[in-house]
Amino acid sequence: MTSSIVVKLISDNSIYPDLQIQTTDSNSLTYLIVGRNEQSKIKSTRCARQQVCLHIENDQVYIKQLGTNPSFINHSPIKTEDKQIVNDGDKLHLLENEHCYTVRIECSNISSKLMKSSSLTKPTLKRQNTEEKDNEAACKKQKSSMNNIEQQEEKDASDSEESRALWIQQQLYAMQSNVNQTSSSSKPSNPMKKSNSNSEDLWEIPCDGLEVFTSKGVISSEKIAAFDMDGTIILTKSGKVHPVDENDWRIGFDTCFKKFKQLCIDNYKIVVFTNQRGLMKATSTDHFRKKIQYIQQKLNVPLQVFIAIHPGRYRKPCTGSWSLLESKYNDDTIIDKSKSFYVGDAAGRPDKWRAKAKKDHSSADRLFAMNLGLRFYTPEEYFLGLSKALHEMPKFDPKSLRSIQSLLEPTTAKLTSDKTEIIVMCGLPASGKSWFVKKHIVPHQYEYVNRDEVGTWQTCVKMTEMAISKQKSVIVDNTNIDTESRQRYIEVAKKFNVPCRCFVMNVTVEHTKHNNLFRHMIGTDKAHKDVNEIVILGANKRYIKPSMDEGFSEIVMVNMQPTFDDANVEQLYYQYILDK
């Protein structure tokens, strides 16, 4: 009897075969070069023909980096200067997040006579379970694989008989493992229901700026496995952040295939939500549609894809697309969010959250999941099993407004006065000034003065003087962010000997951005259609905090406490709608 060490590389992707090396002498040296070749079926040019070398020496398994692009053991780069020990159960990635193998190391005693025989002739495989017969499909697969082996033998006729026999032995073992996997996976386990399935690929445009793809075989389910697309399911072949064309993509993680197959077995409906604002400038979405269908075909699982092209409530982190899934695209099957989850790369992770990793471009995916109350994973957590990384949340949380106790500060301040007065509003664009004024001040018979309505500040001053001369109080609803603009109304108050108060909107820049996007979404504020982030940031740079030294009789802080008549509009306002 002779000691034998077998090292198996079990591929996480059924497209690529398992690999194996074996030694029959603990003192011998046995090598296996893994890379881009016929044996591994790897075709990516980023993987060298000789990417890594595995060898067995003195009952120990070692690996050495050969290729230019780094390979990884347990997600850590393999050291290039020396060989590295490999242990049973280790995860080998030939490239970062690509071509994943699980290392299995086995030791056994085998007959030297049998090993001698196997090195000269084609070996016969001993089934691990002799009681279980091969099904017809497995036999056909084995026959087909044997034909491939014979073709390979003819192709390599110039090689030595011993090298060919060793290669054949490795391939037979891999083939046998695939047959066993096929046999075991063919057993029914929580089969997917076939009712209400889609019979053919279907494209729909349910509303302006949103397209929905439903592939053949998609079924309704209470369990939703939701994914982002770019940076999650796919990455660029070019290595650039944005694809150079519709063909610049590859499946992001080798484990995608295995994970998605298991989701189907477990009765999940796989749904993709992707923001594609770049398509707004495209004359047609035909090329992108083909890309989506090619991705689905590559994954070989039924997919439903929601493509948000225009900004608004269908774009993540807003939940409009999910609401459409619930109401129209799940055949009235109620979704159980406790059994569903979402995976995306826009997670708010800071710079260098992992070695050499860049800061996430936004938090849209994490906030999308939070708005829906779904479990959230990054691609690295879901596909690679990495631990949760640090992340940063937005500075403004809309739900924090629910905890505001008082509309005015100080709480002793009064909204209006029985005596004639001037109230000068002060706040950034989209800080909520007009909403506050029209809801809380104008109903008390104050003269409303607004530059957006009358055109110039000179006209605003004249209107103020006319109202005060008639002993009517005035509310000036302008931004009034600098001392000069506020001083005009203080002078009017002094001229007519009436008090002048300043009401300052207690709202952050992030809050104003939220308000501005919200009113664009609901489309009820045409007067402020030209306000954007540039306008808000510019006003914030010019902002000078009001002071009693300017001549005000009182300065009052106004806390934003929005109220709504429509429950759906209210729900939208209290969601994260900014992506960072």
Secondary structure, 3 states (H helix, E strand, C coil): CEEEEEEEEEECCCCCCCEEEEECCCCCCEEEEECCCCCCCCCCCCCCCCCEEEEEECCEEEEEECCCCCCEECCEECCCCCCEECCCCCEEEEECCEEEEEEEEEEEEECHHHHHHHHHCCCCCCCCCCCCCCCHHHHHHHHHHHHHHHHHHHHCCCCCHHHHHHHHHHHHHHHHHHHHHHHHHCCCCCCCCCCCCCCCCEEEEEECCEEEEECCCCCCCCCEEEECCECCCEECCCCCCCCCCCCCCEECCCHHHHHHHHHHHCCCEEEEEEECHHHHHCCCCHHHHHHHHHHHHHHCCCCEEEEECCCCCCCCCCCHHHHHHHHCCCCCCCCCHHHCEEECCCCCCCCCCCCCCCCCCCCHHHHHHHHHCCEEECHHHHHHCCCCCCCCCCCCCHHHHHHCCCCEECCCCCCCCCCCCEEEEECCCCCCHHHHHHHHHHHHCCEEECHHHHCCHHHHHHHHHHHHHCCCCEEECCCCCCHHHHHHHHHHHHHHCCCEEEEEECCCHHHHHHHHHHHHHHCCCHHHCCCCHHHHHHHHHHCCCCCHHHCCCEEEEECCCCCCCCHHHHHHHCCCCCCC
